[in-house]
Amino acid sequence: QQVSSQGEGGAHAGSKGFSLPYMTSNVEEVSGKSFDYIVVGGGASGCPLVATLSQKYSLLLIERGGSPFNNPMISEATNFGLPLIQTDEFLSIAQRFVSEEGVMNLRGRVLGGSTAINNGFYSRASEDYVKKLGWDKKLVREAYEWIESKVVFQPNDLTEWQSIVKDSLVHAGGLPYKGFSLEHMPGTKVGGSIFDRNGKRHTAADLLAYGNLDRITVLLNATVKNVIFHNNGSGSKPEASGVKFIKSNGNGDQVYEVYLSRRKDTESRGDVILSAGALGSPQILLLSGIGPYEQLKHFNISPIVDATEVGKGIKDNPCFRLSLDSPKTPRSDITQVVGVTKDSQIIIQSAIGYITNNETTLKVAAKLAYPVSQGKLELKNIDPRQNPLVRFNYLFEEKDLDQCVRMGHLLEKIAQSNLIISYLGSEQNENAELSTEEELRELCKTDVQTYCHYHGGSSIGSVVDKDYKVYGVNRLRVLDGSTLPDAPGTNPMATLLMLGRYQGIKILDERDHNSFTCFPEHGGQYTTYSVPEM
Ligand SMILES: Cc1cc2nc3c(=O)[nH]c(=O)nc-3n(C[C@H](O)[C@H](O)[C@H](O)COP(=O)(O)OP(=O)(O)OC[C@H]3O[C@@H](n4cnc5c(N)ncnc54)[C@H](O)[C@@H]3O)c2cc1C
């Protein structure tokens, strides 16, 4: 495995000699220009995609947040968790959202996306998952390895807390120890991390340094409102020709535009690619007139495609979390170890996060790896800077609720293991009784939480085709967590980073062989409308 062990393979924020593409927050500088590709959202999938496509094409990456470079709140492992509690409505690094059922959740709002605020735990998807999504196994491996050689690290020693968690997972949880691995597997393992051995975070934005820097422009602090379409003549599908965006700070109400280069030969034109995440991309599709007709009408949005599936099937992995009382205030601690049950249904991990600016809390958490309950995403208003409405319908399906009870049992057993109790030095836990089945069932319903691994909403096979092209229009793709119809089981970041690289290579190959196919191969119920003036 090509994981860097000491940071030599990666470039981290602020390191000397680390060249980055041109970045600007000056909207006027970019407005009116044309690029071969326009990528919206510089997160886990967007950044490797841009780096890869830049080998041959000019790109504009538009990111609603600022730069992660030289920002210790992002780069220092010791600050892990602080940005998650320091949120505001429009400008903070992390943006909070609360699902319709009242569960607090988070999304990244900075170049690097959620990889700039997350726990950094890196684990590949299983071969079964790769097969199920119809991906090319060899290319998937190459793409994982490319990512790993640049921003993934093998932890050196486990922290004291992670070491206790590891032993408790093995002894109390019955999950045998498998050592260090990037592969998803049952048992207890140490995984990869985007934090290096010096405690520096390497976000997806670091990957931009490996592209052709002369061909990449990054526009920061600009929020994309919608995609611009034009008609190529009667009978042809609406074609994306650019995007409209506004300043993220809301100053002024001016709307700016950028365009796709209009080469004479249509075969050699690029695409607008939405990589704005599981909330951002479906929201932009809806704001662009691609969504259920009734919803578009309600918000007075001129319809481009009556795409009933946009926003549907969004899922979040329900999480059962226990906060442990500790007499000491431990230092914040990122996840290095996970436990996976034999049937791969439950994943357990622990981190120490901030609850106030100077107080931390120890948490152990179990996540349901493959939830079946699905929700939906809809517009709340037409402001792209605000969160859309999202309901995940956590534990709606009985099967998920049963698994949640199982998670509760296992987690309580681990949290009350001798190892953890003696570390905490608290006597109250020692005599604590385990909850009954009924109590856990109730707790699951009232206390369900999130791991922030939400996905779906513009899924492959229903909103995009196997090449991530949006059904019903030309030159528009979506590539990020919103396209995953099911969770990768393990933590999703590795797979979403991989997907950006993987699909970037596929697009380069596709264009080399000049075999553009603009027609859906399956799925995709849609009606297209003629393009109105916007
Ligand atoms: C707190 C937290 C902890 C996590 N821990 C882990 C972990 O340890 N391991 C793991 O594997 N996964 C973890 N995850 C999940 C993982 O980080 C995400 O699944 C992954 O980053 C999603 O990738 P993405 O490309 O779909 O979206 P993102 O990485 O979120 O990127 C989307 C980007 O689009 C931008 N954007 C959105 N809308 C617009 C717009 N209108 N205009 C311009 N830009 C826009 C956003 O600002 C963002 O930069 C965690 C997530 C969170 C929030």
PDBQT file of the ligand as one rigid body, heavy atoms in Angstrom, charges set to zero:
ROOT
HETATM    1  C1  LIG A 601     -17.816  16.608  10.815  1.00  0.00    +0.000 C 
HETATM    2  C2  LIG A 601     -17.556  15.555   9.743  1.00  0.00    +0.000 A 
HETATM    3  C3  LIG A 601     -16.746  14.459  10.051  1.00  0.00    +0.000 A 
HETATM    4  C4  LIG A 601     -16.517  13.477   9.082  1.00  0.00    +0.000 A 
HETATM    5  N1  LIG A 601     -15.591  12.491   9.323  1.00  0.00    +0.000 NA
HETATM    6  C5  LIG A 601     -15.244  11.648   8.318  1.00  0.00    +0.000 A 
HETATM    7  C6  LIG A 601     -14.169  10.707   8.470  1.00  0.00    +0.000 A 
HETATM    8  O1  LIG A 601     -13.458  10.684   9.478  1.00  0.00    +0.000 OA
HETATM    9  N2  LIG A 601     -13.925   9.846   7.443  1.00  0.00    +0.000 N 
HETATM   10  C7  LIG A 601     -14.670   9.837   6.303  1.00  0.00    +0.000 A 
HETATM   11  O2  LIG A 601     -14.430   8.995   5.450  1.00  0.00    +0.000 OA
HETATM   12  N3  LIG A 601     -15.656  10.733   6.120  1.00  0.00    +0.000 NA
HETATM   13  C8  LIG A 601     -15.940  11.655   7.073  1.00  0.00    +0.000 A 
HETATM   14  N4  LIG A 601     -16.896  12.607   6.844  1.00  0.00    +0.000 N 
HETATM   15  C9  LIG A 601     -17.615  12.591   5.558  1.00  0.00    +0.000 C 
HETATM   16  C10 LIG A 601     -16.801  13.130   4.383  1.00  0.00    +0.000 C 
HETATM   17  O3  LIG A 601     -15.980  14.227   4.774  1.00  0.00    +0.000 OA
HETATM   18  C11 LIG A 601     -17.782  13.548   3.292  1.00  0.00    +0.000 C 
HETATM   19  O4  LIG A 601     -18.593  12.426   2.981  1.00  0.00    +0.000 OA
HETATM   20  C12 LIG A 601     -17.108  14.023   2.009  1.00  0.00    +0.000 C 
HETATM   21  O5  LIG A 601     -16.229  15.093   2.261  1.00  0.00    +0.000 OA
HETATM   22  C13 LIG A 601     -18.189  14.468   1.019  1.00  0.00    +0.000 C 
HETATM   23  O6  LIG A 601     -17.540  14.787  -0.192  1.00  0.00    +0.000 OA
HETATM   24  P1  LIG A 601     -18.290  15.625  -1.328  1.00  0.00    +0.000 P 
HETATM   25  O7  LIG A 601     -17.304  15.854  -2.404  1.00  0.00    +0.000 OA
HETATM   26  O8  LIG A 601     -19.579  14.954  -1.647  1.00  0.00    +0.000 OA
HETATM   27  O9  LIG A 601     -18.687  17.000  -0.598  1.00  0.00    +0.000 OA
HETATM   28  P2  LIG A 601     -17.805  18.032   0.209  1.00  0.00    +0.000 P 
HETATM   29  O10 LIG A 601     -16.486  17.468   0.577  1.00  0.00    +0.000 OA
HETATM   30  O11 LIG A 601     -18.650  18.524   1.341  1.00  0.00    +0.000 OA
HETATM   31  O12 LIG A 601     -17.558  19.215  -0.827  1.00  0.00    +0.000 OA
HETATM   32  C14 LIG A 601     -18.589  20.018  -1.348  1.00  0.00    +0.000 C 
HETATM   33  C15 LIG A 601     -18.005  21.411  -1.633  1.00  0.00    +0.000 C 
HETATM   34  O13 LIG A 601     -18.922  22.163  -2.414  1.00  0.00    +0.000 OA
HETATM   35  C16 LIG A 601     -18.973  23.499  -1.932  1.00  0.00    +0.000 C 
HETATM   36  N5  LIG A 601     -20.267  24.063  -2.338  1.00  0.00    +0.000 N 
HETATM   37  C17 LIG A 601     -21.508  23.654  -1.937  1.00  0.00    +0.000 A 
HETATM   38  N6  LIG A 601     -22.447  24.384  -2.542  1.00  0.00    +0.000 NA
HETATM   39  C18 LIG A 601     -21.814  25.276  -3.355  1.00  0.00    +0.000 A 
HETATM   40  C19 LIG A 601     -22.258  26.306  -4.241  1.00  0.00    +0.000 A 
HETATM   41  N7  LIG A 601     -23.565  26.563  -4.423  1.00  0.00    +0.000 N 
HETATM   42  N8  LIG A 601     -21.323  27.039  -4.894  1.00  0.00    +0.000 NA
HETATM   43  C20 LIG A 601     -19.985  26.793  -4.739  1.00  0.00    +0.000 A 
HETATM   44  N9  LIG A 601     -19.518  25.829  -3.903  1.00  0.00    +0.000 NA
HETATM   45  C21 LIG A 601     -20.416  25.066  -3.233  1.00  0.00    +0.000 A 
HETATM   46  C22 LIG A 601     -18.794  23.344  -0.432  1.00  0.00    +0.000 C 
HETATM   47  O14 LIG A 601     -18.385  24.541   0.188  1.00  0.00    +0.000 OA
HETATM   48  C23 LIG A 601     -17.747  22.233  -0.373  1.00  0.00    +0.000 C 
HETATM   49  O15 LIG A 601     -16.442  22.750  -0.416  1.00  0.00    +0.000 OA
HETATM   50  C24 LIG A 601     -17.160  13.588   7.814  1.00  0.00    +0.000 A 
HETATM   51  C25 LIG A 601     -17.964  14.681   7.508  1.00  0.00    +0.000 A 
HETATM   52  C26 LIG A 601     -18.158  15.682   8.455  1.00  0.00    +0.000 A 
HETATM   53  C27 LIG A 601     -19.034  16.867   8.099  1.00  0.00    +0.000 C 
ENDROOT
TORSDOF 0
